[in-house]
Amino acid sequence: MLRIVSVILVAGAVMIFTFNLVEWYGTKNAIPRFCKDPDGSVQRVREILTKTNPVGEGVKRPYIVAAKLIFLLPQHDQEDVDAYIFRLQQHLAVECRW
């Protein structure tokens, strides 16, 4: 019984550490990368959410990077695109200020 409890405690500690590490990485490393061109990133996110083929025949990398922003700051349930874009702009404004 003690062995099972210790395994559960270790697994829980590892999970908590992992979640905290991912959150730290998102706020300290990943989000600040978008500060070079926050308006362009937000515009590409809008295109990804509203167009069926946002890239067309163009370069795909900027859209892949913008999709990462959607992953880091996901859209809430029942949140329309305009409200999400506004929330995304506000978040980037806070994170990108010097």
Contacts in CASP RR format, 6 or more apart in sequence:
PFRMAT RR
TARGET T0000
AUTHOR 0000-0000-0000
METHOD contacts of the structure
MODEL  1
MLRIVSVILVAGAVMIFTFNLVEWYGTKNAIPRFCKDPDGSVQRVREILT
KTNPVGEGVKRPYIVAAKLIFLLPQHDQEDVDAYIFRLQQHLAVECRW
26 72 0 8 1.000
27 95 0 8 1.000
30 68 0 8 1.000
30 72 0 8 1.000
31 69 0 8 1.000
31 72 0 8 1.000
31 73 0 8 1.000
31 91 0 8 1.000
31 92 0 8 1.000
31 95 0 8 1.000
32 95 0 8 1.000
32 96 0 8 1.000
33 65 0 8 1.000
34 41 0 8 1.000
34 65 0 8 1.000
34 69 0 8 1.000
34 92 0 8 1.000
34 95 0 8 1.000
34 96 0 8 1.000
35 92 0 8 1.000
35 95 0 8 1.000
35 96 0 8 1.000
38 89 0 8 1.000
38 92 0 8 1.000
38 93 0 8 1.000
38 96 0 8 1.000
41 65 0 8 1.000
41 66 0 8 1.000
41 69 0 8 1.000
41 92 0 8 1.000
42 85 0 8 1.000
42 88 0 8 1.000
42 89 0 8 1.000
42 92 0 8 1.000
44 54 0 8 1.000
44 62 0 8 1.000
44 63 0 8 1.000
44 65 0 8 1.000
44 66 0 8 1.000
45 66 0 8 1.000
45 67 0 8 1.000
45 69 0 8 1.000
45 70 0 8 1.000
45 85 0 8 1.000
45 88 0 8 1.000
46 81 0 8 1.000
46 85 0 8 1.000
47 54 0 8 1.000
47 63 0 8 1.000
48 54 0 8 1.000
48 63 0 8 1.000
48 66 0 8 1.000
48 67 0 8 1.000
48 70 0 8 1.000
49 70 0 8 1.000
49 75 0 8 1.000
49 81 0 8 1.000
49 84 0 8 1.000
50 81 0 8 1.000
54 63 0 8 1.000
55 63 0 8 1.000
69 88 0 8 1.000
73 87 0 8 1.000
73 88 0 8 1.000
73 91 0 8 1.000
75 81 0 8 1.000
75 84 0 8 1.000
76 84 0 8 1.000
79 87 0 8 1.000
END
